[in-house]
């Protein structure tokens, strides 16, 4: 899930720049880094290494708990996720337009990557939307 293009020797990952210097934010950063690196233990991982009898999510009980489930579909996290997701989507749609949003972010894995590390999405040709009167003009940015 983590983009290696944002990694530079001697420079902290951009995730650490988004956090405040508080104990709770550092704990959030550690959790997010574990999710990014695939070392955050979810039921699927525990089951794979025989630390759990089932890969099914213990919160909702509806499907295997992997990172995509946790970030996009777990019904027990719906309200916690909705507020942040709506803000992220609005920010991206404002920048690239709804058509590109629908073209790029049409699967749960891509949405998960956006939530965890938006640097992974640099490989997509993003067209930035500009307004000229009532007309939207799109220009590819890198
Ligand atoms: Zn669940």
Boltz pocket constraint, residues with backbone or C-beta under 6 A from the ligand:
constraints:
  - pocket:
      binder: B
      contacts: [[A, 57], [A, 58], [A, 59], [A, 60], [A, 61], [A, 62], [A, 63], [A, 65], [A, 69], [A, 73], [A, 74], [A, 75], [A, 76]]
      max_distance: 6.0
